[in-house]
């Protein structure tokens, strides 16, 4: 009984490679298997395989415009202005304007 319980946790804890694609900076679309890690934050990179038995590779935000796991999630690279002001009241600055910084993110 305990073995089944431990084994079921192991199954749910693993991230799977799922069917998807990415589009590189030259506009070339590559069908692949992308590791679904249930991103909580905006990713800056992702792991993929070209075939099920292939070796995992990594791609990052500087090389890819778009990546998608079919019927699950899609990320598009964009330049955005982000407010990096501190949210902790104890560390607030005296200036009233937000601390805006331009960043390139997957949204």
VENKA-V834243 format. One record per helix or strand. SS is the DSSP state (A for helix, B for strand). FROM is the first residue (numbers start at 1). TO is the last residue. If there is no record, write none. Layout:
# VENKA-V834243
SS:FROM:TO, SS:FROM:TO
This chain:
# VENKA-V834243
A:2:13, B:16:24, B:29:36, B:45:49, B:57:60, B:64:69, B:73:83, A:89:91, B:100:106
